[in-house]
Amino acid sequence: MTDRPILFSGPMVRALLDGRKTQTRRIIKPQPFASGYYDGEIEINVIQANDQYPKAFRFNANAVGGGAILEEVFEPRINAGDRLWVRENVSAYDDVEADSLALIYEADELKVSLGDRHSVSEDVGEKWWLLNAYRTDNPDIDGGKRVPSIHMPRWASRVTLIVTDVHVERLQDISEAEAIAEGAKQYSSSTKLSRAFNPDWKGIYRQGYAELWNAINGPGSWEANPWVAAYTFSVIRQNIDQIARAA
């Protein structure tokens, strides 16, 4: 079991908090047989857990011209049992009215007090001050800038994910139920679309997820249909260091 950070955008953080998101997909890098020197379809098999691979996936394909079978192994960086602490946009907030030190989470604009400024521990005060001083030489004047998710410290994380399953597939193999578990919304003309509106897709979560994927990863990224690692998890609305580890 390993602790790792994981980044999420504001809409996906809201989906986690609302209980609408229990899966996430991440592109495998590099993609299997990125050189392109293979014929036909790529097959995938799960390698049984062993001392070398806790859980891994073997890709097989025929070499160009035949006569040989190519093989590549992908070992997920994240495995079942791992704990992921969510990184999201946050800022330090000097709550003068309440005379307290606080954090504001951008995703839902939630203000969380860390305690009275005169009684918080030295450790908490120092951590808050460092966050408040992000990208400024004079935090007393212009402190409290937005700290992007990539720079969020572990202590400020408010959501923890416990990974329960990992599988690998092509992006477009996602099912309707999995698209719902990804926190996607139903396809609709009222949302910003990356593709021409198709009335036949109206109300379909899978197509809503396709639009979400293109919005996050760029136009055409859904159509590229990359191999992805799909992680299923349970959501705990608590800092990772406040959760007791499973025995």
KOLLUMFI-273645 format. One record per residue: residue in three letters; x, y, z of N, C-alpha, C, O, CB in turn. Coordinates in steps of 0.05 Angstrom, whole numbers, plus 32768, in hexadecimal, padded with zeros to 4 digits. Atoms other than C-alpha are relative to their C-alpha. Glycine has a CB too. Example, Ala and Ser with C-alpha at 12.3 -4.5 7.8 and 13.67 -1.06 7.14 Angstrom:
ALA80127FE8800080F67FA6809C80128018800080278018800D7FEC80018019 SER7FF07FE87FFF81117FEB808F7FF18016800E7FFB802C8012800980097FE3 
END
This chain:
MET80117FE880008000800080008012801980008024801C80117FED80008019 THR7FF07FE88003801C80437FEA7FEF801880007FD880187FF680117FFE7FE5 ASP800E7FE680018007808B7FF4800A80107FE8802380137FE580048010801B ARG7FF87FF08017800780B67FB57FEE80177FFD7FD68016800480017FEE7FE6 PRO80127FE980077FED80FA7FA07FF27FFB7FE57FFD7FEC7FD4800F801B7FFF ILE800D8002801A7FBB80FF7F677FF1801A7FFB7FE48025800D7FEC7FE87FFF LEU800B7FE680077FA3813E7F437FE47FFD7FF57FDE7FEA7FE58012800F7FED PHE801B7FFF800B7F5A814F7F347FF9801D7FFA8000802F80097FEC7FF28012 SER800A7FE680077F39818A7F127FE9800780137FDF7FF580217FF780027FE3 GLY80157FF77FEF7F0481B37F367FE67FEF7FFD7FDB7FE680107FFA801C7FFB PRO8018801080047EC8818F7F1680027FE4800A7FEE7FD980157FF980007FE2 MET7FFC801C7FF67EE5814B7F2780027FFF801E7FF97FEB802A80197FF47FF3 VAL80007FFF7FE27EF281607F6F7FE38002800A7FDC7FF5801D80118018800A ARG801C7FFE7FF87EA981747F747FF27FE67FFD7FE17FDE800D7FF280167FEF ALA800C801A80047E9581317F5780087FEC80177FF87FDC802080087FF47FE5 LEU7FF680117FE97EC0810E7F8D7FF0800780197FE77FF58027801E80048004 LEU800E7FF77FE77EA081387FC47FE37FF980007FD77FF480158004801E8003 ASP801D800680037E5A812B7FA97FFA7FE280007FE37FDA80007FF5800D7FE7 GLY8003801D80017E6680E07FA87FF97FF67FE47FEF7FDF7FE17FEA7FF88012 ARG80068007801B7E5F80DE7F5C80187FF37FF180157FEA7FDA7FF580177FF0 LYS7FE88009800E7EA680C87F4C800E7FEB801080177FF08027801380177FFA THR7FF280167FF37EC580857F5E80147FF27FED801E7FDD7FF37FED7FEB800B GLN7FED800A80137EF1807A7F21800F80177FF38005802E7FF27FF37FEF7FEA THR7FF17FED80107F28809F7EFB80117FF17FED801B7FDB7FF3801180138012 ARG7FF0800C80157F4D808F7EBB801880127FFA8015802A7FF87FF07FFA7FE7 ARG7FE77FF180067F9580A37EAD800E7FF27FE8800F7FDA7FE7801280018019 ILE7FF3800B80187FBA809A7E6B801A7FF28007802A7FFB8017800680177FEC ILE7FE7800F7FFC7FF080657E6B8016800D7FEF801380127FD77FFC7FE27FF7 LYS7FEA7FF4800D803380847E5A80197FF0800580207FEA801C8004801D800A PRO80087FFD801C8053806F7E2E7FEA7FEC7FF87FE67FD8800680197FFC7FED GLN80148012800A801C804E7E06800D7FE67FF680247FE67FED7FEF800D7FEA PRO7FF58019800A802680047DF5800880017FE37FF9800B7FD27FEC7FE98004 PHE7FF68001801C80507FFA7DB67FFE801B7FF37FF4801D7FDC7FF07FEB7FF0 ALA80027FE5800A805680447DAD800F80047FE5800980167FD6800C80148014 SER7FF17FFE801A808780387D737FEF7FF97FE87FF480027FD280187FEC8000 GLY801380068016804D801C7D4A80087FE87FF07FFA7FE27FDC7FFE80187FEF TYR7FF78017801180737FE07D307FF27FE680097FFE7FD38012801F7FFC8003 TYR801080187FFB803B7FAE7D3A7FE97FFE7FED7FE180137FE17FF67FFF801E ASP80168004801180037F907D127FE77FF880107FEA7FEB802580067FEB7FEA GLY801980097FF37FBA7F867D257FFA800D801A80048023802180017FE38003 GLU80097FF57FE67F9B7F8F7D6980147FF9801680237FE580157FE57FF48007 ILE7FF080057FE87FC07F947DAB7FEF7FF180147FD87FF9801A800B801B800D GLU800E800F7FEC7FAB7F5F7DDD800B8007801B8023800E801E80037FE17FFA ILE7FF77FFA7FE57FAF7F697E287FF87FEA80137FE27FDF80117FF4801B8009 ASN800580157FED7FB47F377E60800A800A801B801E8018801D800E7FE57FF8 VAL7FF77FF97FE57FB97F3F7EAB80157FEC800980117FD480077FE880008014 ILE7FEC80117FF57FF97F247EC97FFA7FFB801D7FF6800E802C801D800C7FFD GLN800680067FE47FEB7F007F0A8015800C8013802D800D800C7FFE7FE28004 ALA7FEE7FF37FEC80097F217F4880177FED800780137FD5800B7FF080078019 ASN7FE9800F7FF8804F7F0A7F5780148013800D800E802B8011800D7FF17FE8 ASP7FEC7FEF7FF2808E7F247F79800980177FEF8010802C7FF980187FEF8008 GLN7FF77FEB801180A17F4C7F3C7FEA80147FFA7FEF802C7FF9800A7FF47FE6 TYR80167FEF8007805C7F687F2B7FE97FFC80137FDC7FE780127FF77FFB7FE3 PRO801880027FEF80277F767F617FE77FFC7FEF7FD67FEC7FF67FFE80188012 LYS8014800480147FF87F7D7F278009800F7FE7801180267FE87FE4800C8009 ALA7FF67FF48018800B7F897EDF7FEF7FF67FE87FDF7FE47FEB801E7FFA7FFC PHE800F800780187FF07F857E9880137FFC7FEA8025800C7FE57FEB80177FF9 ARG7FEE8007801680117F647E5D7FF280067FE57FDC7FFC7FE080097FE28001 PHE800A7FFA801B80057F817E17800F7FEE7FEC80277FEC7FED8004801E7FF9 ASN7FF58011801580107F527DDC7FF7800A7FE57FE080137FE27FF97FE28004 ALA80077FF9801B80117F627D9280127FF27FEC80297FEA7FF48001801F7FFB ASN7FEF800C8015802B7F447D51801380157FF5800B802C7FEF7FEE7FF47FEA ALA7FEC7FEE800C806B7F637D367FF980047FE37FEC7FF37FD6801C7FF48002 VAL80057FFA801C80677F847CF2800E7FEA7FEF80257FE47FF3800B801C7FF8 GLY7FF58015801180717F4E7CBD7FFC7FE4800B80017FD07FFE801D80047FFC GLY8006801A7FF4805D7F167CED80197FF3800A80307FFD80087FF27FEF7FED GLY7FE980107FF7808A7EE17D0A80098005801C801A7FF78026801680057FED ALA7FF87FFA7FE480907F007D4F7FE9800C800F7FD8801A8004801980128000 ILE80147FF47FEE80647F137D8A800E801480118022800E801F7FF27FEA8011 LEU7FF57FEB7FEF80747F557DAB7FF37FFF801B7FDB7FF7801E7FFC801C7FF2 GLU800B80007FE4806A7F5C7DF6800A8019800F8022801F800E80087FE7800F GLU7FF97FEA7FEE80697F987E247FF07FFD801A7FDA7FF380197FFB801C7FF3 VAL800D80027FE680587F9A7E6E7FFC801C800C800E802C800D80117FEE8013 PHE80077FE77FF280357FD37E917FFA7FFA801D7FE87FEA80237FE8800F7FF2 GLU800580037FE480397FD67EDC7FF5801A800B8003802E800C801A7FF8800F PRO800C7FE77FF7800980097EF9800F800C801880197FFE80297FE37FFC8009 ARG7FF37FF27FE98028803D7F277FEE7FFF80187FF87FFF802F8006801D7FF9 ILE801480017FEB7FE880397F507FF37FE580017FEC7FDA7FEC7FEA80167FFC ASN800B801B7FFD7FCE7FF77F6B7FEA800080157FE78013802580167FEC8007 ALA801580037FEC7F937FDF7F94800C8000801C80217FF480217FF07FE57FFC GLY7FF67FFD7FE57F9C7FF17FDD800F801A800480138023801B80127FE98007 ASP7FF27FE77FFD7FC280317FCE7FED801680097FD580158004800D80087FE5 ARG80107FE97FF77FAA80727FEE800A80187FF08022801E7FEE80048005801F LEU7FFA7FE980107FA780B07FC27FF58019800D7FDD801B80137FF47FFD7FE3 TRP800A7FE77FF47FA480F67FE07FFC80147FE9800E80197FD98014800B8015 VAL80097FF080167F7F81257FB2800C801C8002800B802A80167FE280037FFF ARG7FF67FE580037FA181647F9B7FED80117FF07FE380097FDA801C80007FF2 GLU80137FEE800E7F75819F7F878009801D8005801A802180177FE37FFC800A ASN7FF97FE37FFC7F7A81EB7F827FF68009801B7FE0800480247FF380117FEA VAL80067FF67FE57F7C820C7FC6800E801A8005802180217FF680087FEB8015 SER7FF27FE77FF97F90824E7FE67FFE8004801E7FEA7FFC802B7FF480187FF1 ALA80017FF97FE47FA18266802B7FEF801980037FEF802A7FF1801D8005800C TYR80127FE97FFC7F6F829880488004800B801C80017FFC80307FE37FF87FFA ASP7FFE7FF37FE67F7B82C980807FE5800C80087FDD80217FFF801680178000 ASP801B7FF87FF97F3682CD809F8000801480177FFF800C802E7FEF7FE68008 VAL7FFE7FEB7FEC7F3B830F80C37FE7800380117FE8800680298006801B7FF3 GLU801A7FFD7FF27EF1831280D57FFE7FEB80167FF47FF1802C7FE97FFD7FED ALA800180167FED7EF682CE80F980197FFE8011801B7FED80237FF97FE67FF3 ASP7FE680007FF37F3D82DC8110800C7FE37FFF80177FD980137FFD8009801D SER7FF6801B80027F52829880F5800F7FFD7FE6800E800D7FD37FE97FEC8001 LEU7FF2800880187F7E827780C17FEF7FEB7FF27FE47FD97FFF801D7FF58006 ALA80128012800E7F598252808B800B7FF87FE4801F80037FDB7FE4800D7FFD LEU7FFA8008801B7F5C822F80487FE680037FF07FD07FFF7FFA800A7FE27FFE ILE8017800080127F2E8239800C80057FED7FE980197FF07FDB7FFA801D7FF6 TYR7FFD801480167F2481FF7FDC7FF0800A7FE87FD8800F7FEA7FF57FE48009 GLU800C7FF380187F1682197F967FE87FF17FF57FD57FFD7FEB801580047FEB ALA80148010800D7EEB81DF7F7E7FE4800780097FD280097FF880067FE38005 ASP801B7FFA7FF57EB081EF7FAC8000801980117FEC801F801E7FF67FE98010 GLU7FFD7FE67FF17EC982317FCB7FFC7FFC801E7FF3800E802C7FEC80147FF6 LEU800480067FE47EC8820F800F8017800D8011802E8009800A7FFF7FE28005 LYS7FEC7FF47FEE7EEB8236804780027FEE80197FEE7FE880257FF8801D8008 VAL7FFB80127FE97F0A820A807D8013800E8013802A8014800C800B7FE47FF7 SER7FEF7FF37FEC7F25822980BD80147FEC800B800D7FD580117FEE800C8016 LEU7FEB80117FF47F66820E80D880028007801E80117FF9802D801B80057FF2 GLY80007FF97FE47F5A8230811B8006801E8005800E802C7FF280137FF0800F ASP7FFA7FE47FF87F618272813F801E80067FFC802F7FF680037FF88005801E ARG7FE47FF980077FA082968128801280018019802B7FFE80178001801A7FF2 HIS7FF07FFD7FE87FB7829F817080047FE5800F80147FE480227FF380148013 SER7FFE80197FF27FAE8257818580077FE77FEF800B7FD27FFA7FE67FFA800E VAL7FF8801780117FBF822B8149801D7FF88006802D8009800F7FFE80077FE1 SER7FE5800A7FF97FFD820081528014800D7FED800E80177FD880017FE27FFD GLU7FEB7FF48010803F8219813880037FF27FE580087FFF7FD1801B7FFF8010 ASP7FFE80108018804081E181057FEA80087FEC7FF0800D7FD47FFD7FE28006 VAL80167FF880127FFC81F480E88004801C7FF6800080227FDF7FE47FFE800F GLY7FFB7FE58008800D823D80E8801680037FEB801380137FD8800880118018 GLU7FEA7FFF8013804E823180C37FF77FF57FE47FFE80007FD080187FF0800A LYS800A800B801A802C8205808E7FED80147FF27FEF80177FDA7FF17FE58006 TRP80127FEC800D7FF582398083801080177FF5800A80217FDF7FEC800A8015 TRP7FF07FE9800980298271807D800F7FF97FE68010800A7FD4801480088015 LEU7FF2800880198050824A80487FED7FFF7FE97FF480077FD2800E7FE58004 LEU8014800080158010824080217FF8801C7FF87FF480227FE17FE77FEF8008 ASN80087FE480047FFD828980298016800F7FF0801080227FE27FFC800E801B ALA7FEA7FF2800D8042829D800F80057FF57FE4801A7FFD7FD880197FFE8010 TYR7FFC800C801A803A82767FCE800280167FEA7FF080267FE77FE97FED7FF9 ARG7FFA7FEE80168058829E7F947FFD801E80077FF1802D7FF87FED7FFA7FE9 THR7FFF7FE37FF9806082E07FB9801880048012801F7FF380227FE58009800E ASP7FEA7FF87FEE809983047FDB7FF7800F801880068014802B801580117FF1 ASN800B7FF17FEA806B832980097FE47FF580077FD0800280007FFE801E7FF9 PRO801A800D7FFB803382FB80237FEE801180127FD6800D801280047FE6800E ASP80117FEF7FF0801B833180547FEF80127FEF7FD9801B7FF7801180118013 ILE800E7FEE80128005835B80197FF07FF07FEB7FD87FF67FE7801380137FF2 ASP800E800E80167FF3832A7FE180027FE2800380057FD47FEF800B80097FE5 GLY7FFF801D7FFB7FF482E580017FE57FF47FF97FD280027FF380077FFA801D GLY8019800E80057FBF82B17FF77FF97FFB7FE37FE27FF77FDC7FEA800F800C LYS80058006801D7FC882A67FAC7FF77FE37FFD7FFC7FD2800E801980057FEF ARG8009801C80057FA882687F8E80187FEE7FFD802B7FF47FED7FEF7FFF7FE7 VAL7FEB801480037FD5822C7F967FF57FEA7FEE7FE27FDC7FF680097FF4801D PRO800B801480127FCA81FE7F5A80037FE4800B80157FDF801C800E80027FE4 SER8001801B7FF57FBC81B57F67801B7FF2800180217FE380147FEC7FEF7FF0 ILE7FE6800D80018001819E7F5280128007801780247FF8801E800E80077FE6 HIS7FF07FF77FEA801E81C57F8C7FF27FFE801C7FFD800780308009801D7FFC MET800E80037FE67FEA81B57FC280107FED801280177FD7800A7FE37FF57FFB PRO7FF280127FED800E819980007FED7FEB800B7FD57FEE800C800C80108017 ARG800F80177FF67FF88157801D7FEE800880187FD77FFE801A80137FEA8008 TRP800F7FF97FE87FE18177805E7FE6800E7FFA7FD3800D800A801180118013 ALA80187FF080077FAD81A2803A7FEB7FEF7FF17FD57FF87FED800880177FEF SER80138011800E7F8C816880157FE97FF880127FED7FF3802A800E7FE67FF5 ARG801880067FF17F45815A802B7FF27FE77FF77FDE7FDF80037FED80187FFF VAL800E8018800B7F33811D800280157FEA7FFB802B7FEF7FF17FF180067FE5 THR7FEE801780047F5480D880027FF17FEA7FF17FD97FE47FF7800A7FF5801B LEU800C8016800F7F46809F7FD1800F7FE6800780277FE58008800280067FE1 ILE7FF5801B7FFB7F5080557FE17FFB7FF07FE87FE47FE97FE17FF47FF3801A VAL8002800F80197F5E802E7FA17FF77FE4800580027FD68016801A80017FF1 THR800A801B7FFC7F357FEE7F9C80047FEF7FE880027FD67FEA7FE280028006 ASP7FFC801180187F427FD87F54800E80117FEB800C80297FE97FE47FF67FF5 VAL7FF27FF480167F6E7FE67F187FFC7FEE7FE87FFF7FD67FE9801F80048006 HIS8001800F80197F617FD17ED0800980117FE98009802A7FEC7FE47FF47FFB VAL7FF67FF280177F7B7FE47E8C7FEE7FFB7FE87FE57FE47FE4801E7FF87FFA GLU8011800380187F537FF07E4D800480187FED8012802B7FF47FE27FFE8008 ARG80017FE980127F4B801D7E117FEC8014800C7FD8800D80187FF77FF87FE3 LEU80117FEB7FF57F2B80607E247FE37FFC7FF87FD17FFE8009800A801B7FF8 GLN801B8002800A7EEE80557DF97FF27FE780087FDA7FE38001800080037FE2 ASP800D80187FF67EE080127E197FF08005801A7FE37FF3802580147FEA8005 ILE800F7FF97FE87EC280367E557FE37FFB7FFC7FD780017FE78005801E8008 SER801D800680017E7B801F7E647FF08018800A7FFB802B80157FFA7FE78011 GLU80127FEB7FF67E3F804A7E7480028003801F80038019802A7FE37FFB7FF7 ALA7FFE80007FE37E4380357EBD801B800C800A801B801B801E7FFD7FE4800C GLU7FE67FF57FF97E8D80467EC08002801E7FFB800F802D800A80167FF27FF0 ALA80017FE480067E81808A7EA07FF2800F80177FFA8025801F7FF280067FE6 ILE800E7FF57FE97E5080987ED98012800180188014801480277FE67FF18006 ALA7FED80027FEA7E8480817F0B801780147FFD8024801B8011800B7FE48003 GLU7FEB7FEC80057EB580B27EEB7FF6801C80088006802F8008800980007FE3 GLY800B7FE67FF97E8780EB7F007FF780107FE87FF280287FEA8014800F800F ALA80087FF280197E7480FC7EB87FE2800780027FD27FFB801080057FEE7FE7 LYS801B7FF880037E3481207EA87FF47FF67FE680037FEE7FD47FFD801F8002 GLN800D800980197E01810C7E73800780137FE98009802B7FED7FE27FFE8004 TYR7FFB7FF080197E1081237E2C7FE980127FFB7FD2800A7FFC80057FED7FE8 SER80157FEC80047DEA81627E1D800A80177FEF8022801D7FEF7FF6800B801B SER7FF97FE980117DEA819C7DEC8005801980118011802C80077FEA80067FEC SER7FFC7FE87FEF7DEB81CC7E27801C8002800B8023801780177FEC7FFF8017 THR7FE57FFF7FF77E3281BA7E39801380077FE9800C80037FD280097FE5800D LYS7FED7FF980157E7081D17E14800A7FE67FF380147FD4800180188010800C LEU7FF98019800F7E7E819D7DDE801980037FF0801F80187FE57FE87FF87FEF SER7FE7800180107EBF818A7DBC7FFA7FF47FE4800B7FF67FD280167FF1800E ARG8008800D80197E9981667D847FE5800B7FF87FD68015800980007FE18002 ALA801B7FF780097E5C81767D5A7FEB7FF280107FED7FDA80157FFD7FFB7FE2 PHE8016800B7FF07E1C816B7D817FF37FE97FF17FEC7FEB7FDA7FEC80158007 ASN800D8017800B7DFE81267D767FE87FFA80117FEB7FF2802880137FE77FFE PRO801880047FF07DB581207D8D7FFD7FE380097FEF7FDE801D7FE880097FF0 ASP8002801D7FF87DBC80D47D90800F7FFA801A800A7FE68026800A7FEF7FE9 TRP7FF080047FE87DED80DC7DC97FF4800D80197FFE800A802F801D800B7FFC LYS800B7FF17FEA7DC081077DF47FF97FEE80177FEC7FDA80147FE7800F7FF6 GLY8006800F7FE87DBC80EE7E3B80137FE9800680117FDC801B7FE57FF57FFF ILE7FEE80167FFC7DF580BC7E338019800980108026801C800880097FF47FE4 TYR7FEA7FF97FEF7E2980BF7E6A801B7FFB7FF3802E800A7FF67FFF7FF1801B ARG7FE78007800D7E5F809E7E41800980167FED8021801D7FEB7FFE7FE57FF0 GLN7FF97FEA80127E5C80D67E0D8005801980108015802A80087FEA80057FEC GLY7FFA7FEA7FEE7E5A81087E46801D7FFE800A802B8012800D7FED80028017 TYR7FE480057FF77E9B80E97E5E801480067FEA802980117FEF80047FE3800A ALA7FEE7FFA80177EB980EF7E188005801E7FFE801B80277FF97FF37FF67FE6 GLU7FFD7FE380007EAC813A7E1B8011800A80178022801C80147FE5800E8000 LEU7FF07FF97FE87EC9813E7E61801E7FFA7FFA802F800A80017FF67FF18019 TRP7FE4800980067F0881187E4A800D80147FEC8024801C7FF080017FE47FF4 ASN7FF57FED80147F1181477E0E8005801C800D8018802980077FED80037FE8 ALA7FFC7FE67FF27F0881847E3C8019800080118026801580137FE780068011 ILE7FE980027FEE7F3E816C7E6B801A7FFB7FF0802F80077FF67FFC7FEA8014 ASN7FE88009800E7F6F814C7E3A8004800C7FE4801980087FD87FFF7FE37FFD GLY7FFC7FF3801A7F6481757DFB7FEF7FF47FEA7FE97FDC7FEB801D80007FF8 PRO8011800A80167F3A81707DBB800E7FE87FF280267FE87FED7FFB80167FEC GLY7FF58018800E7F42812C7D99800B7FEB801280127FD58008801480097FED SER7FF480137FEE7F5C81097DD77FEE7FE780047FF87FD180088007800C801B TRP801380177FFE7F1D80DD7DDC80027FEF7FE780037FD77FE87FE3800A8004 GLU7FFE800E801A7F2280CC7D92801A7FF07FFE801A7FDC7FF07FFD80137FE9 ALA7FE6800E80017F6B80B77D9C7FFE7FE4800D800E7FD2800780168011800D ASN8006801A7FF37F50807E7DC880197FF3800C80207FDC80047FF47FEE7FEC PRO7FE7800B7FF57F9080737DF17FFA7FE980147FE37FE6801D80108016800E TRP800280137FEA7F9C803A7E2180018010801B80128022801E80177FEA7FFF VAL80017FF27FE67F8B80507E6880007FEC80177FF77FD580147FE780138001 ALA800480107FE77F9080367EAF7FE8800C800E7FE780248013801A80028012 ALA80187FF87FF37F4D80397ED180017FF8801E80057FE180247FE77FF47FF3 TYR7FFE80057FE37F4E80407F1D7FE58004800D7FD88019800A80158013800D THR80187FFF7FF07F1280317F4980078005801D801B7FF980267FEE7FE67FFC PHE7FF87FF97FE57F12804D7F8F7FE7800780117FD2800D8007801380188000 SER80147FF57FED7EEA805F7FCD800A801B80088022802080087FFC7FED8019 VAL7FF97FE47FFA7EE980A87FE37FFC8005801D7FE77FFF80297FEE80137FEF ILE80017FF87FE47EF880C080298004801E8001801980287FF880157FF08012 ARG7FFE7FE37FFE7EEC810A8037800F8008801980058013802C7FE4800D8000 GLN7FEF7FFB7FE97F2681108066801D80017FF680247FF47FE27FFC7FEA8015 ASN7FE47FFF80077F7081208064800D7FE5800480067FD68017800F80158011 ILE7FF4801A80007F9B80E38057800E7FF9801B800E7FE2802380137FFD7FE9 ASP7FF180057FE77FC380EB80977FEE7FFF80197FF77FFB802F801580158004 GLN801480027FEA7F8380EC80C17FF17FE67FFF7FDF7FE1800F7FED80187FFF ILE800D801980047F6E80A880A880117FE9800B80297FE880047FF97FFB7FE2 ALA7FF080177FF67F84806980CD80047FEC7FE97FF27FE67FDA7FF17FF28018 ARG7FF9801480157FA78037809F7FF27FE680077FEF7FDE801E801E7FFC7FFE ALA800C801A7FFC7F857FF5809580177FED8009802E7FEF80007FF37FF57FE5 ALA7FEC80137FF57FA87FBC80BA800B7FEE7FE9801C7FDD7FEE7FF47FEF8016 
END
